[in-house]
Amino acid sequence: MQITTDNRPWNALEQIGFRFLFTFLFLNIALSTFLPFIGSLWGDYHYYPAFVVQNYLLDLHETPRWKHSLTGSGDSLDDWTLQLAYLGIALMVTLIWTLVDRKRKNYTFLSFWTKIGVRYYLAYVMFVYGILKMFVLQMPYPSLTQFYTPLGDFTPMRFTWMYIGYSEPYQFLSGFLEALGGLLILFRRTLLVGLILLLGVLGNVVLLNFLYGVPVKLFSATLWLMCIYLLAEYIPKLINFFLLNKQETIERFEFNLTTPWKKYGRLFLKYGFMAYAIFTLVRDDLKYSQRRQTLVPFELEGAFDVYSFKTNGIDNKLAVDTTRWNQIVINNSRNGTSGFGHVLLGTSIREGAIFKLDSLNNLSITPRGDRLTAFEGTHVKAGDGFTWEGLMGKDSVQLMLRRNEKEFTLDTREFMWIMEQKDF
């Protein structure tokens, strides 16, 4: 097989730059992405470079730490120091590589396959996030508990998730552009168009993550840098065409495959990858979407005001007392026997909770992230509300709830083409 590309000698700066980028991209793609998927046998080993930096270079811990804590954040201390370790490793590898490979004229062949690997990796990630958004699954529509939570109590990330999730067409379109960009960069004829599209799409994602505190800053920035890496060779010609009004021609690299089995084998691998990635992602997201649309009704779903709260027979009518539950908001779950939501303690403290109801109407309420049950007792329907009787710790309690039917403008306002007044 021959590859038709620019085979000119590279200068020293180009060679050193490629060695560094090749090593850094390899570490991010192979070690940070693929190897952790091996399973529990791999464990936290891919974080060991970060632990070396923390324990021995920055001296951040009195006792050496070798365990990564799952926080749901991609911007934890471990993640930042892992990238710092990767930069250090890439610099050392570049130095050694430069010393032992001084006679090399260029890295055309290795650069060619590196860019293909980065393209397919970037395309797959764009398929993952793009298809997820097209099914409107990444950012869900604001839940009932979120409607009953004051705006100022949200974190910047949750606020961002809510305003994107509020508009299904916007989320679908953003996902479509991500998936379309991923598809375009898999073909030589549309590679440049796909890279320009992804440069804007990923640039917007990076800005959202950094400026709204979304904890995927490192990963999104790495994807954006991969896009720039693939686009770099075209930048001079793009400047000439768009800014200097000069005519330019974009050359495509060509595969000169002389035997049929190589030609058809390449097409089989290419389209097999596309079919497998798109089919499996669509199948899984479709199943998840169907499960969300067929939720079993949960009797406790809704918002309720607690108009009577008795502890050991004494009715606590002091609304500001933080031991009193004043309002309870519960969302549905997928099994019809439980839900999640929050309890308003006093007038300002909202505590997340999980609500479980068995076939005998026995109710248990557990604070989210806690193993101790806050309430355990019986649940009885009473008119437009409920009566709960049971125990909170050692205290006997009775709660009488009335459904809160408040309507929210954000939830009821329909889209309008013509607006006669300002929308305050």
C-alpha positions, 0 to 999 in steps of 0.5 A, spaced: 500 500 500 502 506 498 499 513 501 500 519 496 502 525 501 507 530 502 513 527 503 518 533 503 523 533 509 521 536 515 524 541 519 527 540 526 521 544 529 516 540 525 519 533 528 519 535 535 512 538 535 510 531 532 513 527 537 510 531 543 503 531 540 503 524 538 505 522 545 500 526 548 495 524 544 496 517 545 496 517 552 490 521 552 486 516 547 489 509 549 491 510 557 485 515 559 479 512 554 480 505 552 484 501 557 479 503 563 474 500 559 478 493 560 474 493 567 475 492 574 482 488 572 485 495 570 482 499 576 485 505 578 492 504 574 491 509 569 491 514 574 498 512 577 501 517 573 497 523 577 498 519 584 506 520 582 505 527 581 501 528 587 505 524 592 512 525 590 512 532 586 507 536 589 507 533 596 500 534 596 498 528 601 501 526 608 500 519 606 501 517 599 495 516 596 493 511 590 486 510 590 481 514 585 475 517 588 469 516 584 466 523 584 462 524 577 467 530 575 472 529 570 475 535 573 478 532 579 484 533 582 486 526 579 484 528 572 488 535 572 494 532 575 494 526 570 494 531 565 500 534 568 503 528 568 501 526 561 505 533 559 511 531 563 511 524 560 510 527 553 516 532 554 521 526 556 519 521 551 520 527 546 527 528 548 529 521 548 526 520 541 529 526 539 536 524 541 535 517 538 532 519 532 536 524 529 537 522 522 529 522 520 527 526 515 520 526 516 514 522 520 509 522 514 507 515 514 506 515 522 503 522 522 498 519 516 496 514 521 496 518 527 491 523 524 486 517 522 486 514 529 484 521 532 479 522 526 476 516 528 476 517 535 473 524 535 468 521 530 466 516 535 465 521 541 461 525 537 457 520 535 456 518 543 454 525 545 450 527 538 446 521 538 444 522 546 442 529 545 438 527 538 434 523 543 434 528 548 437 524 553 443 528 556 440 534 558 433 532 561 427 537 561 427 540 568 424 536 573 418 538 578 423 538 584 427 543 580 421 547 578 420 548 586 427 550 587 429 557 587 433 559 581 439 562 586 439 555 589 442 551 583 449 550 581 452 553 575 452 546 571 445 544 574 442 551 571 446 550 564 443 543 564 436 546 565 436 551 560 439 546 555 434 541 557 428 546 557 428 546 549 428 539 546 429 542 539 435 546 541 438 540 544 436 535 538 440 540 533 446 541 537 446 533 537 445 533 530 451 538 528 455 534 533 453 527 530 454 530 523 461 533 524 463 526 526 460 523 520 463 528 515 470 527 518 470 520 516 470 521 509 476 525 505 472 529 501 468 532 507 474 532 512 475 539 512 468 541 512 467 537 518 473 539 522 470 547 521 463 545 523 466 541 529 471 547 531 465 551 532 461 546 535 466 543 540 468 551 541 461 552 544 461 546 548 468 548 551 466 555 553 460 552 556 464 547 560 469 553 562 464 559 563 459 555 567 463 550 571 461 544 568 466 538 570 468 536 563 473 541 562 479 537 561 475 532 556 472 537 552 478 541 551 482 535 549 477 534 544 477 541 541 485 541 541 484 534 537 480 538 532 485 543 531 490 538 530 487 535 524 485 542 522 492 545 522 495 543 516 489 547 512 490 553 516 494 557 512 490 556 506 484 557 509 487 564 511 488 565 504 481 564 502 477 567 507 481 573 509 486 574 503 481 573 498 486 568 494 484 562 490 487 556 494 486 548 492 485 543 498 489 536 496 486 530 499 491 524 501 490 518 497 490 511 498 493 507 492 491 500 493 493 495 488 490 489 490 482 488 491 482 485 498 486 491 500 481 496 497 475 492 499 478 490 506 479 498 507 471 499 505 469 494 510 473 496 516 471 503 515 463 502 513 463 496 519 466 501 524 460 507 522 455 501 522 457 498 528 458 505 532 451 508 529 447 502 530 449 500 537 448 507 540 442 508 536 439 502 539 441 503 546 439 510 546 432 508 543 431 503 549 433 508 554 428 513 551 423 508 551 424 506 558 423 513 560 417 514 556 413 508 559 414 510 566 410 506 571 406 512 575 408 513 582 402 515 587 406 520 591 409 524 585 407 531 586 408 537 590 405 537 597 404 542 602 405 539 610 399 543 613 400 539 619 406 536 622 405 533 629 411 530 633 409 526 639 402 528 639 404 536 639 403 540 632 409 544 630 406 550 627 412 554 627 414 554 619 421 557 620 423 551 625 428 547 621 425 540 624 419 541 621 417 539 614 413 544 610 413 542 603 415 535 600 416 535 592 417 528 589 419 526 582 417 519 578 422 513 578 422 508 573 419 502 577 413 505 580 415 504 587 420 509 588 421 516 587 426 522 588 425 529 590 426 534 596 424 536 603 423 543 605 426 544 612 423 550 615 423 555 610 430 555 606 433 548 607 432 543 601 434 536 603 434 531 597 431 524 599 429 518 596 422 515 597 420 508 597 413 505 597 411 498 598 405 494 596 402 495 603 403 502 603 409 502 608 413 508 606 420 510 607 424 516 606 432 516 606 436 522 605 440 522 598 447 520 599 445 517 606 444 510 609 439 512 615 432 512 614 429 519 616 422 517 616 419 510 616 411 509 617 404 508 613 402 512 607 394 513 607 390 517 602 386 522 604 382 527 600 386 531 595 392 529 600 396 524 604 397 522 611 403 519 613 404 516 620 411 513 623 417 514 626 423 519 625 428 516 629 425 515 636 420 520 635 412 519 633 410 523 627 404 525 623 404 529 617 398 531 613 399 533 606 395 537 601 397 537 594 400 543 591 397 545 584 402 551 583 403 552 575 409 555 573 410 560 567 416 556 565 412 550 564 406 552 561 408 558 556 408 556 549 412 558 543 410 564 540 412 567 533 409 573 534 410 577 541 406 584 542 410 585 549 416 584 552 417 577 556 419 579 563 
